[in-house]
Amino acid sequence: MLRPAALALICLAGPVAAQDTQTFTLPEGCTAYVTVQMLSCTVSHLFTCTGDPAGYQRRVDLDQNGLVYAGTIDAETQWISGFHARDGVEDSLDPGAADPASLTTLLATNVDTYDFTTTSPQVGTIHYVGEDRLIGKVVIDGVTLDRTQYHITATGPDGAELWRSEGNEFVNAEWRTFLAGVSKVTTPTDSYTTDDTPMQFIFPGQPGFLSSQPKFGCGAIMSSYTAPAAPLLPQGANP
């Protein structure tokens, strides 16, 4: 389950990571290990920071207009915190989850369920219930990934369903992280599909590492497209 994250930028200390027109600059004390170019005209950078607890890692997503999302997960890929840049919404994981997300369980048994809540100063408490299931392996740009099938439902403080999503994502067991894929999102008034499938993995020292420019799916039609008022997805379908 690709999940949310949050600022102080929880994940980005001080100014939200400065960037020029070509390269994303990490916060001080942080080291990136991979840049992921995705089909959806989005580029992600995955990195760790020396001041974080053991097992924590962070991610930033950028599109042609700059920062879209910044998030922090723990070693079990729980959404510790997130910042949704376009609407200025922060969220963080509440303690005492009924059923914490567990990457260890998923890799050991091929299935993991979860039931937890996040709290945002802007939108309040959101309750997430869902499941990830491993359904096979795939190789993308030389990187072997586990392919997942997932479903997740988000409800608000009043118990009303805010949105639900289902689809397929990817897991890298070595990196202990989820990568987005094809997701169908349904809200009370709309339904749409997104495709954030990773297309290229770029490692330190390779051309394009830490690039701030997405490479795939950025045609004229997409650049003028305005996405529907999206629910607060834990990025990657996961949020």
N, C-alpha and C positions, 0 to 999 in steps of 0.2 A: 504494500500500500504506500504509494507516494504521498507523503503527508505534509501538513503545514509547517510553519516556523515563526520568529518575531524579533522586533528591534529593541532596542536600546541602541541600536538595531539589534538587539540581542546579539544578533550575529554580527553586526557591523559597528564597531566602536567608533566614536567620534563622527566625523563627516562620513556620509554613506559612501565609502570607497570612491575616491576620485577616479574619473576615467577620461581619457582623451578619445579621439575619434577612432582609434585603432585598438587600444589595449585597456583591459580592465585592471585597475590597481587594487590589490588586496589590502585589507587592514594590516597595520603593523603587527608583526608576530605571527602571521598566518602564512601557510604554504599550500599552494594548490597542487593536486596530483593528477587532474585530468580536466580537459575542456571537452564538452559534448555538444556537437552541432546536431540540431534536431530538425525534422521535416517541417515543423510548424513556424519557420522563420524565427527560431529562438536558439540562443546559445547559452549553455549552462557551464558554470565553473564549480568544481567540487574541491573543498579545501579544509584543512584543520588549522587550529590556532593554539598556541602554547598555553594560553590562560584558561582554556576550557577543561572540563572534567575529562578523564580518560574515556575514550570511545566516542566522544562527541565529534560531529563534523558538520560543516556548513555548506550551503549551496546558494548561488545567486543565478537568476535567470534574466537575460536581457533580450529585448527585441530591437527592431530598427530605431525605436524611439528611446532606448535606454533601459534602466532597471525596471523589471516587472515584479520580481519576488525575491525575498531573501529569507532563508530558513535554517534552522538548526535541528538536527536529529541526534539521538543517542545511539549506542552500539546495537540496540534492538530495533532501530529505525522508528522509534516513537517520535511523534512531532513534538519537540520540546518547545519551540516557538517559531513564529513566522511574521513576516511583514509583507503586506500586499501593497506595493508601491503606488499603484494607480488610484486606489481609493483611500490610501492612508490608514488601512486597518491593520492593527497588531493583534496577535492571539498567542496564547501560551497554554501548555498542557496543565490540566488540573491534577493534583495528587490523588492517589487512591482509586485508580481506574478499576472498574468492575472486572475487566478482562484486558489487561495491557497487551498491546501489539508486541509480537515476539518474532524476530527474524530467526532466532535459534530454533524455535518450534517449527516454523515454516520449512526451514532447510532439513530438519530431522524427520518430519512427518508428512511433508508435502502440503500441509494445510495449516492455517492459523486464523483464528477468529479474534475479534477485538471489539471492545465496548468501552469508550472513554469520552471525556468531555474536555473542551477547551474554553477559555474565557477571553473575551476581548473587551477592552474599555469602550470600544465604539459600538459593538453589536451584541454584547452580552455572552451568555453561555450557549454553546452548541454541542449537542450530543451526537456522537458518531458510533454506528454499529455496522460491522461488515466482516468480510472474509477474503483472504488471499489463498490461492491454490496454485501449486506448481503443475504445469501441464507439458513440460518438455524443455529442450534446450535449443538455442539458436546461436549462430555466429554472425555478428555484425561488425564489419570493418576489422576483422581479426580478433575480436573480443568475444569470448564465450559467455553467454548469459542464460539464466533460467527464465523461461517465459511463464507469466502468471495469468490467471483469470481471477478477476475480483468483482465484488459488488460492495457498495457502501451507501448508507442512508444517513442524512444529517437532519436533525430536528431542533427546533428552537426551544426557548425557555417554556413556552406554552404547550409543548408537545406536538405542535404542528410540523409536518414535514416541510423542510426548506428545499431540499433537492435529494436526488439519488443518482448514483452513477454506477456503471458497469463497463467492463471491457477487459483489455489485456495490457499488462505492463511487463517490465523486465527486472530481474534481480541480478546484481553482481555479488556473489557470495564473498569474494576476496575483499572487495571494497565495502561490503556490508551496507549496501544502499540500493534503493529502488530507482528505476529509470522509467519515465512515462512511455506510454504507447498510445493505443487507440481507445478512446473513452466516449461513451454515450452518456450525456448528462440530461436529466429530466427534472424540471422545476414544475410548480403548479400551473405555470402558464406557457411553458416552452420546452422544447427538446432539441438538442443538437449534438453533433459528434465532432470530436477533435482528434487530430493525429499528431502526437508529439514523439513519434518513433525516432530513436537515435540513428543518425546517419553516419557520423564520423566521430572517432575518439582521437584526441590530440594530446600528447603527453609532453612533459617538460623538455625543452630543447627542440621540439618540432615546430615547423612553421604553423602559425595560427593558434598556438597555445596562448590562452588568456585573451584571445581576440574579443573585442566588444561587438563585433559585427557578425550577425547570423548569415549563413551561407545558403541554406536550402529553403525553398518555398516562399521566397520573398519577391514574387513577381508583382507587376503593377496592380493586379486585382487584389492581392493580399494586402499590399501596402495601403490601399484605400478602404479596406474592409474594417468595419467596426463590429467587434464581437458583441453578442448579446450581453445584456447585463448579467454578468456571470456570478454565480454563487461563490462564496469563499471556499474554493477547493483547496485542499491540502495539496498543492501543486503536484501534480502528476497523478493524479486522479484524483489521483490521489492528490489530494491537497498536498 
